[in-house]
Amino acid sequence: MNELALTNLTLSHFRSHLTTRIEVDARPVAIFGSNGAGKTNILEAVSMFSPGRGMRRMAAKDMARRPEAIGWKLTGLLSSQGRVHEVETYSEGEAARLVKIDGKPAAQTALGRLARMVWLIPSMDRLWIEGAEGRRRFLDRTTLSFFPEHSDLSLEYEKAMRERNRLLKAEVRDAHWYAALEAQMAKSGSAIYSNRLKALDRLQEAQEAAETGFPSAELVLMQSEGEMPETEDDFAEALAESRFRDMAAGRTLVGPHRTDMHGVYAAKGVPAKDCSTGEQKALLISLILANARALKEELGAPPIVLLDEVAAHLDADRRAALYDEICALGAQAWMTGTGPELFAELGGRSQLLRVDEADGNSHVTALV
Protein backbone atom coordinates (compact mmCIF):
# COMPACT_ATOMS: atom_id res chain seq x y z
CA MET A 1 0.00 0.00 0.00
CA ASN A 2 1.19 3.56 -0.69
CA GLU A 3 1.76 5.26 2.63
CA LEU A 4 0.66 8.87 3.18
CA ALA A 5 2.29 10.63 6.11
CA LEU A 6 3.79 13.96 7.12
CA THR A 7 7.07 13.70 9.05
CA ASN A 8 9.87 16.02 10.17
CA LEU A 9 7.48 18.94 10.59
CA THR A 10 8.95 22.36 11.45
CA LEU A 11 6.88 25.39 12.46
CA SER A 12 8.61 28.77 12.33
CA HIS A 13 6.86 31.92 13.64
CA PHE A 14 3.55 30.14 13.18
CA ARG A 15 0.84 31.11 15.68
CA SER A 16 2.21 30.41 19.19
CA HIS A 17 5.21 28.46 17.90
CA LEU A 18 8.46 30.40 17.53
CA THR A 19 10.43 27.37 16.35
CA THR A 20 9.01 23.89 16.82
CA ARG A 21 10.40 20.70 15.32
CA ILE A 22 8.34 17.51 15.39
CA GLU A 23 9.69 14.15 14.27
CA VAL A 24 7.01 11.49 13.87
CA ASP A 25 6.35 8.46 11.71
CA ALA A 26 3.20 7.24 9.94
CA ARG A 27 1.43 6.06 13.12
CA PRO A 28 -1.32 8.14 14.78
CA VAL A 29 -0.06 11.19 16.67
CA ALA A 30 -1.74 11.99 20.00
CA ILE A 31 -1.10 15.55 21.23
CA PHE A 32 -2.07 16.65 24.73
CA GLY A 33 -1.69 19.77 26.84
CA SER A 34 -3.66 22.46 28.61
CA ASN A 35 -6.03 24.78 26.81
CA GLY A 36 -4.13 27.51 24.98
CA ALA A 37 -0.83 25.61 24.96
CA GLY A 38 -0.73 25.45 21.15
CA LYS A 39 -2.06 21.98 20.31
CA THR A 40 -4.58 23.09 17.71
CA ASN A 41 -1.94 25.29 16.09
CA ILE A 42 -0.01 22.11 15.25
CA LEU A 43 -3.06 20.60 13.56
CA GLU A 44 -3.62 23.83 11.66
CA ALA A 45 0.00 23.69 10.50
CA VAL A 46 -0.53 20.15 9.21
CA SER A 47 -3.70 21.26 7.42
CA MET A 48 -1.65 23.84 5.51
CA PHE A 49 -0.04 20.98 3.60
CA SER A 50 -3.31 20.78 1.67
CA PRO A 51 -4.86 23.40 -0.67
CA GLY A 52 -6.79 26.34 0.72
CA ARG A 53 -6.71 28.32 3.95
CA GLY A 54 -6.39 25.40 6.34
CA MET A 55 -8.80 24.04 8.86
CA ARG A 56 -9.43 27.44 10.49
CA ARG A 57 -9.98 29.17 7.14
CA MET A 58 -7.82 32.13 8.13
CA ALA A 59 -5.93 34.58 5.94
CA ALA A 60 -2.19 33.92 5.73
CA LYS A 61 -1.32 37.14 7.58
CA ASP A 62 -3.40 36.05 10.58
CA MET A 63 -1.30 32.90 11.10
CA ALA A 64 1.90 34.82 11.84
CA ARG A 65 3.23 34.80 15.38
CA ARG A 66 2.56 38.00 17.32
CA PRO A 67 3.86 40.56 17.99
CA GLU A 68 6.62 40.03 15.41
CA ALA A 69 4.22 39.55 12.46
CA ILE A 70 7.12 38.97 10.08
CA GLY A 71 5.43 36.05 8.35
CA TRP A 72 5.68 32.31 8.93
CA LYS A 73 7.07 29.13 7.42
CA LEU A 74 6.18 25.45 7.60
CA THR A 75 8.35 22.64 6.25
CA GLY A 76 7.93 18.90 6.25
CA LEU A 77 8.61 15.63 4.52
CA LEU A 78 5.52 14.27 2.81
CA SER A 79 5.49 10.56 1.99
CA SER A 80 3.05 10.10 -0.88
CA GLN A 81 2.59 7.60 -3.70
CA GLY A 82 5.80 5.79 -2.88
CA ARG A 83 7.96 8.93 -2.83
CA VAL A 84 9.14 11.40 -0.20
CA HIS A 85 8.72 15.08 -1.05
CA GLU A 86 10.20 18.12 0.68
CA VAL A 87 7.36 20.59 1.07
CA GLU A 88 7.52 24.22 2.17
CA THR A 89 4.67 26.64 2.56
CA TYR A 90 5.18 30.15 3.84
CA SER A 91 4.02 33.75 3.92
CA GLU A 92 6.27 36.79 4.13
CA GLY A 93 4.86 39.77 5.96
CA GLU A 94 1.19 39.99 4.99
CA ALA A 95 1.61 38.39 1.59
CA ALA A 96 -0.41 35.41 0.34
CA ARG A 97 1.07 32.04 1.13
CA LEU A 98 3.37 30.31 -1.32
CA VAL A 99 4.27 26.65 -1.82
CA LYS A 100 7.43 24.85 -2.84
CA ILE A 101 7.64 21.13 -3.55
CA ASP A 102 11.11 19.62 -3.78
CA GLY A 103 12.56 23.12 -3.97
CA LYS A 104 10.40 24.27 -6.89
CA PRO A 105 7.51 26.78 -6.70
CA ALA A 106 4.16 25.01 -7.01
CA ALA A 107 0.47 25.85 -7.02
CA GLN A 108 -1.59 24.96 -3.96
CA THR A 109 -3.57 22.53 -6.08
CA ALA A 110 -0.40 20.44 -6.39
CA LEU A 111 -0.66 19.77 -2.64
CA GLY A 112 -4.11 18.29 -3.22
CA ARG A 113 -2.64 15.75 -5.59
CA LEU A 114 0.06 14.73 -3.10
CA ALA A 115 -1.84 14.74 0.18
CA ARG A 116 -5.52 14.14 0.80
CA MET A 117 -6.72 15.31 4.20
CA VAL A 118 -9.93 15.15 6.19
CA TRP A 119 -10.56 16.90 9.49
CA LEU A 120 -13.03 17.42 12.26
CA ILE A 121 -12.77 20.48 14.49
CA PRO A 122 -15.08 21.84 17.23
CA SER A 123 -16.55 24.58 15.03
CA MET A 124 -18.00 21.85 12.80
CA ASP A 125 -20.15 20.53 15.66
CA ARG A 126 -22.88 22.97 14.59
CA LEU A 127 -22.96 21.57 11.06
CA TRP A 128 -26.50 20.22 11.25
CA ILE A 129 -28.07 23.28 12.90
CA GLU A 130 -26.19 26.18 11.27
CA GLY A 131 -26.97 27.79 7.93
CA ALA A 132 -26.61 26.12 4.56
CA GLU A 133 -23.28 27.85 3.88
CA GLY A 134 -21.51 25.77 6.53
CA ARG A 135 -22.87 22.53 5.08
CA ARG A 136 -21.84 23.55 1.57
CA ARG A 137 -18.35 24.25 2.89
CA PHE A 138 -18.23 20.82 4.55
CA LEU A 139 -19.47 19.16 1.37
CA ASP A 140 -16.98 21.00 -0.81
CA ARG A 141 -14.10 20.07 1.48
CA THR A 142 -15.21 16.44 1.22
CA THR A 143 -15.57 16.75 -2.55
CA LEU A 144 -12.12 18.31 -2.83
CA SER A 145 -10.62 15.27 -1.11
CA PHE A 146 -11.85 13.15 -4.04
CA PHE A 147 -11.44 15.71 -6.84
CA PRO A 148 -8.43 18.07 -6.45
CA GLU A 149 -9.66 20.15 -9.38
CA HIS A 150 -12.82 21.04 -7.44
CA SER A 151 -11.19 24.12 -5.88
CA ASP A 152 -10.35 25.58 -9.30
CA LEU A 153 -13.91 24.99 -10.47
CA SER A 154 -15.24 26.78 -7.39
CA LEU A 155 -12.95 29.76 -7.95
CA GLU A 156 -13.99 30.00 -11.61
CA TYR A 157 -17.66 29.83 -10.69
CA GLU A 158 -17.41 32.41 -7.90
CA LYS A 159 -15.47 34.85 -10.09
CA ALA A 160 -18.00 34.64 -12.94
CA MET A 161 -20.93 34.93 -10.52
CA ARG A 162 -19.46 38.04 -8.87
CA GLU A 163 -19.22 39.69 -12.28
CA ARG A 164 -22.76 38.67 -13.16
CA ASN A 165 -24.05 39.99 -9.83
CA ARG A 166 -22.29 43.28 -10.53
CA LEU A 167 -24.20 43.56 -13.82
CA LEU A 168 -27.46 42.65 -12.10
CA LYS A 169 -27.04 45.33 -9.44
CA ALA A 170 -26.24 47.89 -12.14
CA GLU A 171 -29.45 46.76 -13.92
CA VAL A 172 -27.61 46.08 -17.16
CA ARG A 173 -30.11 44.56 -19.60
CA ASP A 174 -27.97 43.88 -22.68
CA ALA A 175 -27.87 40.07 -23.10
CA HIS A 176 -24.41 40.19 -24.65
CA TRP A 177 -22.90 41.30 -21.34
CA TYR A 178 -24.25 38.18 -19.65
CA ALA A 179 -23.62 35.49 -22.26
CA ALA A 180 -19.93 34.74 -21.62
CA LEU A 181 -20.29 34.92 -17.84
CA GLU A 182 -23.29 32.59 -17.84
CA ALA A 183 -21.50 30.15 -20.13
CA GLN A 184 -18.60 30.01 -17.67
CA MET A 185 -20.97 29.62 -14.70
CA ALA A 186 -22.85 26.84 -16.48
CA LYS A 187 -19.65 24.96 -17.29
CA SER A 188 -18.03 25.17 -13.85
CA GLY A 189 -21.31 25.07 -11.91
CA SER A 190 -22.46 21.84 -13.57
CA ALA A 191 -19.09 20.24 -12.82
CA ILE A 192 -19.28 21.41 -9.19
CA TYR A 193 -22.73 19.90 -8.74
CA SER A 194 -21.71 16.65 -10.44
CA ASN A 195 -18.62 16.35 -8.23
CA ARG A 196 -20.72 16.91 -5.12
CA LEU A 197 -23.13 14.16 -6.09
CA LYS A 198 -20.27 11.75 -6.79
CA ALA A 199 -18.71 12.58 -3.42
CA LEU A 200 -22.00 11.87 -1.62
CA ASP A 201 -22.29 8.55 -3.45
CA ARG A 202 -18.81 7.59 -2.26
CA LEU A 203 -19.67 8.51 1.33
CA GLN A 204 -22.89 6.50 1.17
CA GLU A 205 -21.14 3.44 -0.24
CA ALA A 206 -18.37 3.65 2.36
CA GLN A 207 -20.91 3.83 5.19
CA GLU A 208 -22.94 0.91 3.89
CA ALA A 209 -19.89 -1.30 3.43
CA ALA A 210 -18.39 -0.68 6.86
CA GLU A 211 -18.77 -2.40 10.20
CA THR A 212 -18.51 0.58 12.51
CA GLY A 213 -19.45 1.72 15.96
CA PHE A 214 -20.81 4.99 14.58
CA PRO A 215 -24.25 5.65 13.05
CA SER A 216 -24.76 6.09 9.32
CA ALA A 217 -26.11 9.30 7.84
CA GLU A 218 -28.28 9.47 4.75
CA LEU A 219 -27.32 12.58 2.77
CA VAL A 220 -29.20 14.39 0.03
CA LEU A 221 -28.64 17.62 -1.90
CA MET A 222 -31.49 20.09 -2.06
CA GLN A 223 -31.90 23.49 -3.69
CA SER A 224 -33.34 26.46 -1.81
CA GLU A 225 -35.60 27.09 -4.83
CA GLY A 226 -36.61 24.59 -7.49
CA GLU A 227 -34.06 22.08 -8.75
CA MET A 228 -30.49 22.36 -9.95
CA PRO A 229 -30.40 22.03 -13.78
CA GLU A 230 -28.92 18.66 -14.69
CA THR A 231 -26.81 19.64 -17.71
CA GLU A 232 -24.55 22.52 -18.67
CA ASP A 233 -26.94 23.64 -21.41
CA ASP A 234 -29.93 23.49 -19.06
CA PHE A 235 -28.05 25.54 -16.48
CA ALA A 236 -27.08 28.19 -19.05
CA GLU A 237 -30.72 28.39 -20.15
CA ALA A 238 -31.91 28.67 -16.55
CA LEU A 239 -29.49 31.55 -15.91
CA ALA A 240 -30.70 33.39 -19.01
CA GLU A 241 -34.34 32.90 -18.06
CA SER A 242 -33.69 34.08 -14.51
CA ARG A 243 -32.02 37.41 -15.36
CA PHE A 244 -34.94 39.71 -14.61
CA ARG A 245 -35.83 37.86 -11.41
CA ASP A 246 -32.17 37.96 -10.37
CA MET A 247 -32.00 41.66 -11.25
CA ALA A 248 -34.85 42.36 -8.86
CA ALA A 249 -33.02 40.45 -6.12
CA GLY A 250 -29.63 41.93 -7.01
CA ARG A 251 -27.98 38.50 -7.03
CA THR A 252 -27.97 35.12 -8.77
CA LEU A 253 -30.75 32.88 -7.43
CA VAL A 254 -30.02 29.64 -9.28
CA GLY A 255 -26.93 27.45 -9.13
CA PRO A 256 -24.81 25.25 -6.87
CA HIS A 257 -24.27 28.16 -4.46
CA ARG A 258 -27.93 27.67 -3.49
CA THR A 259 -27.47 23.99 -2.60
CA ASP A 260 -28.00 22.61 0.89
CA MET A 261 -26.97 19.21 2.25
CA HIS A 262 -29.58 17.52 4.44
CA GLY A 263 -28.67 14.62 6.70
CA VAL A 264 -30.78 11.94 8.38
CA TYR A 265 -29.79 9.53 11.16
CA ALA A 266 -30.42 6.44 9.03
CA ALA A 267 -31.22 3.88 11.73
CA LYS A 268 -33.79 6.16 13.38
CA GLY A 269 -35.10 8.06 10.38
CA VAL A 270 -34.60 11.31 12.31
CA PRO A 271 -33.26 14.47 10.63
CA ALA A 272 -29.74 15.19 11.87
CA LYS A 273 -30.77 18.67 12.98
CA ASP A 274 -33.27 17.12 15.41
CA CYS A 275 -30.83 14.61 16.92
CA SER A 276 -29.16 15.02 20.30
CA THR A 277 -25.79 16.77 20.52
CA GLY A 278 -24.07 13.43 21.04
CA GLU A 279 -25.82 11.87 18.04
CA GLN A 280 -24.92 14.82 15.84
CA LYS A 281 -21.27 14.46 16.84
CA ALA A 282 -21.37 10.70 16.17
CA LEU A 283 -22.84 11.32 12.70
CA LEU A 284 -20.04 13.77 11.93
CA ILE A 285 -17.37 11.29 13.01
CA SER A 286 -19.08 8.63 10.91
CA LEU A 287 -18.86 10.85 7.81
CA ILE A 288 -15.19 11.69 8.40
CA LEU A 289 -14.37 7.99 8.77
CA ALA A 290 -16.44 7.14 5.68
CA ASN A 291 -14.55 9.82 3.74
CA ALA A 292 -11.26 8.26 4.83
CA ARG A 293 -12.38 4.73 3.95
CA ALA A 294 -13.59 5.82 0.52
CA LEU A 295 -10.29 7.56 -0.22
CA LYS A 296 -8.34 4.50 0.83
CA GLU A 297 -10.47 2.33 -1.44
CA GLU A 298 -10.00 4.71 -4.37
CA LEU A 299 -6.35 5.71 -3.96
CA GLY A 300 -4.82 2.75 -2.15
CA ALA A 301 -3.88 4.84 0.88
CA PRO A 302 -5.93 6.56 3.59
CA PRO A 303 -5.79 10.34 3.94
CA ILE A 304 -4.15 12.20 6.78
CA VAL A 305 -6.83 12.67 9.45
CA LEU A 306 -6.98 15.68 11.79
CA LEU A 307 -9.20 15.41 14.87
CA ASP A 308 -9.19 18.42 17.20
CA GLU A 309 -10.52 17.77 20.72
CA VAL A 310 -12.75 14.98 19.43
CA ALA A 311 -12.08 12.52 22.25
CA ALA A 312 -13.43 14.83 24.97
CA HIS A 313 -16.98 14.36 23.68
CA LEU A 314 -16.86 10.56 23.56
CA ASP A 315 -17.17 7.95 26.26
CA ALA A 316 -14.48 5.28 26.63
CA ASP A 317 -16.27 2.78 24.37
CA ARG A 318 -16.75 5.29 21.56
CA ARG A 319 -13.14 6.48 21.92
CA ALA A 320 -11.94 2.89 21.63
CA ALA A 321 -14.12 2.38 18.54
CA LEU A 322 -12.74 5.54 16.94
CA TYR A 323 -9.11 4.61 17.61
CA ASP A 324 -9.65 1.06 16.40
CA GLU A 325 -11.05 2.35 13.10
CA ILE A 326 -8.19 4.80 12.63
CA CYS A 327 -5.62 2.09 13.25
CA ALA A 328 -7.46 -0.35 10.99
CA LEU A 329 -7.38 2.27 8.23
CA GLY A 330 -3.64 2.65 8.68
CA ALA A 331 -4.08 6.43 8.71
CA GLN A 332 -1.70 8.95 10.18
CA ALA A 333 -4.17 10.77 12.43
CA TRP A 334 -3.18 13.90 14.32
CA MET A 335 -5.39 14.19 17.42
CA THR A 336 -5.54 16.64 20.31
CA GLY A 337 -6.84 16.42 23.86
CA THR A 338 -6.25 18.05 27.22
CA GLY A 339 -4.79 14.96 28.90
CA PRO A 340 -3.05 11.69 28.02
CA GLU A 341 -5.91 9.71 29.58
CA LEU A 342 -8.06 10.63 26.56
CA PHE A 343 -5.76 8.47 24.42
CA ALA A 344 -5.43 5.52 26.82
CA GLU A 345 -7.46 3.27 24.50
CA LEU A 346 -4.79 3.66 21.84
CA GLY A 347 -2.30 1.83 24.01
CA GLY A 348 1.06 1.63 22.27
CA ARG A 349 -0.36 2.22 18.81
CA SER A 350 0.36 5.95 18.73
CA GLN A 351 3.05 8.55 19.27
CA LEU A 352 2.48 10.88 22.22
CA LEU A 353 3.40 14.57 22.22
CA ARG A 354 2.99 16.99 25.13
CA VAL A 355 2.58 20.70 24.42
CA ASP A 356 3.38 23.32 27.06
CA GLU A 357 3.27 27.09 26.92
CA ALA A 358 5.78 29.44 28.57
CA ASP A 359 6.21 33.17 28.02
CA GLY A 360 3.87 33.08 25.02
CA ASN A 361 5.80 30.35 23.26
CA SER A 362 4.70 26.74 22.69
CA HIS A 363 7.07 23.86 23.39
CA VAL A 364 6.60 20.26 22.24
CA THR A 365 8.02 17.22 24.02
CA ALA A 366 7.89 13.73 22.55
CA LEU A 367 7.05 11.04 25.12
CA VAL A 368 7.96 7.37 24.84
C-alpha positions as CSV (number, residue, x, y, z in Angstrom):
1,M,0.0,0.0,0.0
2,N,1.2,3.6,-0.7
3,E,1.8,5.3,2.6
4,L,0.7,8.9,3.2
5,A,2.3,10.6,6.1
6,L,3.8,14.0,7.1
7,T,7.1,13.7,9.1
8,N,9.9,16.0,10.2
9,L,7.5,18.9,10.6
10,T,9.0,22.4,11.5
11,L,6.9,25.4,12.5
12,S,8.6,28.8,12.3
13,H,6.9,31.9,13.6
14,F,3.6,30.1,13.2
15,R,0.8,31.1,15.7
16,S,2.2,30.4,19.2
17,H,5.2,28.5,17.9
18,L,8.5,30.4,17.5
19,T,10.4,27.4,16.3
20,T,9.0,23.9,16.8
21,R,10.4,20.7,15.3
22,I,8.3,17.5,15.4
23,E,9.7,14.2,14.3
24,V,7.0,11.5,13.9
25,D,6.4,8.5,11.7
26,A,3.2,7.2,9.9
27,R,1.4,6.1,13.1
28,P,-1.3,8.1,14.8
29,V,-0.1,11.2,16.7
30,A,-1.7,12.0,20.0
31,I,-1.1,15.5,21.2
32,F,-2.1,16.6,24.7
33,G,-1.7,19.8,26.8
34,S,-3.7,22.5,28.6
35,N,-6.0,24.8,26.8
36,G,-4.1,27.5,25.0
37,A,-0.8,25.6,25.0
38,G,-0.7,25.5,21.1
39,K,-2.1,22.0,20.3
40,T,-4.6,23.1,17.7
41,N,-1.9,25.3,16.1
42,I,0.0,22.1,15.2
43,L,-3.1,20.6,13.6
44,E,-3.6,23.8,11.7
45,A,0.0,23.7,10.5
46,V,-0.5,20.1,9.2
47,S,-3.7,21.3,7.4
48,M,-1.7,23.8,5.5
49,F,0.0,21.0,3.6
50,S,-3.3,20.8,1.7
51,P,-4.9,23.4,-0.7
52,G,-6.8,26.3,0.7
53,R,-6.7,28.3,4.0
54,G,-6.4,25.4,6.3
55,M,-8.8,24.0,8.9
56,R,-9.4,27.4,10.5
57,R,-10.0,29.2,7.1
58,M,-7.8,32.1,8.1
59,A,-5.9,34.6,5.9
60,A,-2.2,33.9,5.7
61,K,-1.3,37.1,7.6
62,D,-3.4,36.0,10.6
63,M,-1.3,32.9,11.1
64,A,1.9,34.8,11.8
65,R,3.2,34.8,15.4
66,R,2.6,38.0,17.3
67,P,3.9,40.6,18.0
68,E,6.6,40.0,15.4
69,A,4.2,39.5,12.5
70,I,7.1,39.0,10.1
71,G,5.4,36.0,8.4
72,W,5.7,32.3,8.9
73,K,7.1,29.1,7.4
74,L,6.2,25.4,7.6
75,T,8.4,22.6,6.3
76,G,7.9,18.9,6.3
77,L,8.6,15.6,4.5
78,L,5.5,14.3,2.8
79,S,5.5,10.6,2.0
80,S,3.1,10.1,-0.9
81,Q,2.6,7.6,-3.7
82,G,5.8,5.8,-2.9
83,R,8.0,8.9,-2.8
84,V,9.1,11.4,-0.2
85,H,8.7,15.1,-1.1
86,E,10.2,18.1,0.7
87,V,7.4,20.6,1.1
88,E,7.5,24.2,2.2
89,T,4.7,26.6,2.6
90,Y,5.2,30.2,3.8
91,S,4.0,33.7,3.9
92,E,6.3,36.8,4.1
93,G,4.9,39.8,6.0
94,E,1.2,40.0,5.0
95,A,1.6,38.4,1.6
96,A,-0.4,35.4,0.3
97,R,1.1,32.0,1.1
98,L,3.4,30.3,-1.3
99,V,4.3,26.7,-1.8
100,K,7.4,24.9,-2.8
101,I,7.6,21.1,-3.5
102,D,11.1,19.6,-3.8
103,G,12.6,23.1,-4.0
104,K,10.4,24.3,-6.9
105,P,7.5,26.8,-6.7
106,A,4.2,25.0,-7.0
107,A,0.5,25.8,-7.0
108,Q,-1.6,25.0,-4.0
109,T,-3.6,22.5,-6.1
110,A,-0.4,20.4,-6.4
111,L,-0.7,19.8,-2.6
112,G,-4.1,18.3,-3.2
113,R,-2.6,15.7,-5.6
114,L,0.1,14.7,-3.1
115,A,-1.8,14.7,0.2
116,R,-5.5,14.1,0.8
117,M,-6.7,15.3,4.2
118,V,-9.9,15.2,6.2
119,W,-10.6,16.9,9.5
120,L,-13.0,17.4,12.3
121,I,-12.8,20.5,14.5
122,P,-15.1,21.8,17.2
123,S,-16.6,24.6,15.0
124,M,-18.0,21.9,12.8
125,D,-20.2,20.5,15.7
126,R,-22.9,23.0,14.6
127,L,-23.0,21.6,11.1
128,W,-26.5,20.2,11.3
129,I,-28.1,23.3,12.9
130,E,-26.2,26.2,11.3
131,G,-27.0,27.8,7.9
132,A,-26.6,26.1,4.6
133,E,-23.3,27.8,3.9
134,G,-21.5,25.8,6.5
135,R,-22.9,22.5,5.1
136,R,-21.8,23.5,1.6
137,R,-18.4,24.3,2.9
138,F,-18.2,20.8,4.5
139,L,-19.5,19.2,1.4
140,D,-17.0,21.0,-0.8
141,R,-14.1,20.1,1.5
142,T,-15.2,16.4,1.2
143,T,-15.6,16.7,-2.5
144,L,-12.1,18.3,-2.8
145,S,-10.6,15.3,-1.1
146,F,-11.8,13.2,-4.0
147,F,-11.4,15.7,-6.8
148,P,-8.4,18.1,-6.4
149,E,-9.7,20.2,-9.4
150,H,-12.8,21.0,-7.4
151,S,-11.2,24.1,-5.9
152,D,-10.3,25.6,-9.3
153,L,-13.9,25.0,-10.5
154,S,-15.2,26.8,-7.4
155,L,-12.9,29.8,-7.9
156,E,-14.0,30.0,-11.6
157,Y,-17.7,29.8,-10.7
158,E,-17.4,32.4,-7.9
159,K,-15.5,34.8,-10.1
160,A,-18.0,34.6,-12.9
161,M,-20.9,34.9,-10.5
162,R,-19.5,38.0,-8.9
163,E,-19.2,39.7,-12.3
164,R,-22.8,38.7,-13.2
165,N,-24.0,40.0,-9.8
166,R,-22.3,43.3,-10.5
167,L,-24.2,43.6,-13.8
168,L,-27.5,42.7,-12.1
169,K,-27.0,45.3,-9.4
170,A,-26.2,47.9,-12.1
171,E,-29.4,46.8,-13.9
172,V,-27.6,46.1,-17.2
173,R,-30.1,44.6,-19.6
174,D,-28.0,43.9,-22.7
175,A,-27.9,40.1,-23.1
176,H,-24.4,40.2,-24.6
177,W,-22.9,41.3,-21.3
178,Y,-24.2,38.2,-19.7
179,A,-23.6,35.5,-22.3
180,A,-19.9,34.7,-21.6
181,L,-20.3,34.9,-17.8
182,E,-23.3,32.6,-17.8
183,A,-21.5,30.2,-20.1
184,Q,-18.6,30.0,-17.7
185,M,-21.0,29.6,-14.7
186,A,-22.9,26.8,-16.5
187,K,-19.6,25.0,-17.3
188,S,-18.0,25.2,-13.9
189,G,-21.3,25.1,-11.9
190,S,-22.5,21.8,-13.6
191,A,-19.1,20.2,-12.8
192,I,-19.3,21.4,-9.2
193,Y,-22.7,19.9,-8.7
194,S,-21.7,16.7,-10.4
195,N,-18.6,16.3,-8.2
196,R,-20.7,16.9,-5.1
197,L,-23.1,14.2,-6.1
198,K,-20.3,11.8,-6.8
199,A,-18.7,12.6,-3.4
200,L,-22.0,11.9,-1.6
201,D,-22.3,8.6,-3.4
202,R,-18.8,7.6,-2.3
203,L,-19.7,8.5,1.3
204,Q,-22.9,6.5,1.2
205,E,-21.1,3.4,-0.2
206,A,-18.4,3.6,2.4
207,Q,-20.9,3.8,5.2
208,E,-22.9,0.9,3.9
209,A,-19.9,-1.3,3.4
210,A,-18.4,-0.7,6.9
211,E,-18.8,-2.4,10.2
212,T,-18.5,0.6,12.5
213,G,-19.5,1.7,16.0
214,F,-20.8,5.0,14.6
215,P,-24.2,5.7,13.1
216,S,-24.8,6.1,9.3
217,A,-26.1,9.3,7.8
218,E,-28.3,9.5,4.7
219,L,-27.3,12.6,2.8
220,V,-29.2,14.4,0.0
221,L,-28.6,17.6,-1.9
222,M,-31.5,20.1,-2.1
223,Q,-31.9,23.5,-3.7
224,S,-33.3,26.5,-1.8
225,E,-35.6,27.1,-4.8
226,G,-36.6,24.6,-7.5
227,E,-34.1,22.1,-8.8
228,M,-30.5,22.4,-9.9
229,P,-30.4,22.0,-13.8
230,E,-28.9,18.7,-14.7
231,T,-26.8,19.6,-17.7
232,E,-24.6,22.5,-18.7
233,D,-26.9,23.6,-21.4
234,D,-29.9,23.5,-19.1
235,F,-28.0,25.5,-16.5
236,A,-27.1,28.2,-19.1
237,E,-30.7,28.4,-20.2
238,A,-31.9,28.7,-16.6
239,L,-29.5,31.5,-15.9
240,A,-30.7,33.4,-19.0
241,E,-34.3,32.9,-18.1
242,S,-33.7,34.1,-14.5
243,R,-32.0,37.4,-15.4
244,F,-34.9,39.7,-14.6
245,R,-35.8,37.9,-11.4
246,D,-32.2,38.0,-10.4
247,M,-32.0,41.7,-11.3
248,A,-34.9,42.4,-8.9
249,A,-33.0,40.4,-6.1
250,G,-29.6,41.9,-7.0
251,R,-28.0,38.5,-7.0
252,T,-28.0,35.1,-8.8
253,L,-30.7,32.9,-7.4
254,V,-30.0,29.6,-9.3
255,G,-26.9,27.5,-9.1
256,P,-24.8,25.3,-6.9
257,H,-24.3,28.2,-4.5
258,R,-27.9,27.7,-3.5
259,T,-27.5,24.0,-2.6
260,D,-28.0,22.6,0.9
261,M,-27.0,19.2,2.2
262,H,-29.6,17.5,4.4
263,G,-28.7,14.6,6.7
264,V,-30.8,11.9,8.4
265,Y,-29.8,9.5,11.2
266,A,-30.4,6.4,9.0
267,A,-31.2,3.9,11.7
268,K,-33.8,6.2,13.4
269,G,-35.1,8.1,10.4
270,V,-34.6,11.3,12.3
271,P,-33.3,14.5,10.6
272,A,-29.7,15.2,11.9
273,K,-30.8,18.7,13.0
274,D,-33.3,17.1,15.4
275,C,-30.8,14.6,16.9
276,S,-29.2,15.0,20.3
277,T,-25.8,16.8,20.5
278,G,-24.1,13.4,21.0
279,E,-25.8,11.9,18.0
280,Q,-24.9,14.8,15.8
281,K,-21.3,14.5,16.8
282,A,-21.4,10.7,16.2
283,L,-22.8,11.3,12.7
284,L,-20.0,13.8,11.9
285,I,-17.4,11.3,13.0
286,S,-19.1,8.6,10.9
287,L,-18.9,10.9,7.8
288,I,-15.2,11.7,8.4
289,L,-14.4,8.0,8.8
290,A,-16.4,7.1,5.7
291,N,-14.6,9.8,3.7
292,A,-11.3,8.3,4.8
293,R,-12.4,4.7,3.9
294,A,-13.6,5.8,0.5
295,L,-10.3,7.6,-0.2
296,K,-8.3,4.5,0.8
297,E,-10.5,2.3,-1.4
298,E,-10.0,4.7,-4.4
299,L,-6.4,5.7,-4.0
300,G,-4.8,2.7,-2.2
301,A,-3.9,4.8,0.9
302,P,-5.9,6.6,3.6
303,P,-5.8,10.3,3.9
304,I,-4.1,12.2,6.8
305,V,-6.8,12.7,9.4
306,L,-7.0,15.7,11.8
307,L,-9.2,15.4,14.9
308,D,-9.2,18.4,17.2
309,E,-10.5,17.8,20.7
310,V,-12.7,15.0,19.4
311,A,-12.1,12.5,22.3
312,A,-13.4,14.8,25.0
313,H,-17.0,14.4,23.7
314,L,-16.9,10.6,23.6
315,D,-17.2,7.9,26.3
316,A,-14.5,5.3,26.6
317,D,-16.3,2.8,24.4
318,R,-16.8,5.3,21.6
319,R,-13.1,6.5,21.9
320,A,-11.9,2.9,21.6
321,A,-14.1,2.4,18.5
322,L,-12.7,5.5,16.9
323,Y,-9.1,4.6,17.6
324,D,-9.7,1.1,16.4
325,E,-11.1,2.4,13.1
326,I,-8.2,4.8,12.6
327,C,-5.6,2.1,13.2
328,A,-7.5,-0.4,11.0
329,L,-7.4,2.3,8.2
330,G,-3.6,2.7,8.7
331,A,-4.1,6.4,8.7
332,Q,-1.7,8.9,10.2
333,A,-4.2,10.8,12.4
334,W,-3.2,13.9,14.3
335,M,-5.4,14.2,17.4
336,T,-5.5,16.6,20.3
337,G,-6.8,16.4,23.9
338,T,-6.3,18.1,27.2
339,G,-4.8,15.0,28.9
340,P,-3.1,11.7,28.0
341,E,-5.9,9.7,29.6
342,L,-8.1,10.6,26.6
343,F,-5.8,8.5,24.4
344,A,-5.4,5.5,26.8
345,E,-7.5,3.3,24.5
346,L,-4.8,3.7,21.8
347,G,-2.3,1.8,24.0
348,G,1.1,1.6,22.3
349,R,-0.4,2.2,18.8
350,S,0.4,6.0,18.7
351,Q,3.0,8.6,19.3
352,L,2.5,10.9,22.2
353,L,3.4,14.6,22.2
354,R,3.0,17.0,25.1
355,V,2.6,20.7,24.4
356,D,3.4,23.3,27.1
357,E,3.3,27.1,26.9
358,A,5.8,29.4,28.6
359,D,6.2,33.2,28.0
360,G,3.9,33.1,25.0
361,N,5.8,30.3,23.3
362,S,4.7,26.7,22.7
363,H,7.1,23.9,23.4
364,V,6.6,20.3,22.2
365,T,8.0,17.2,24.0
366,A,7.9,13.7,22.5
367,L,7.1,11.0,25.1
368,V,8.0,7.4,24.8
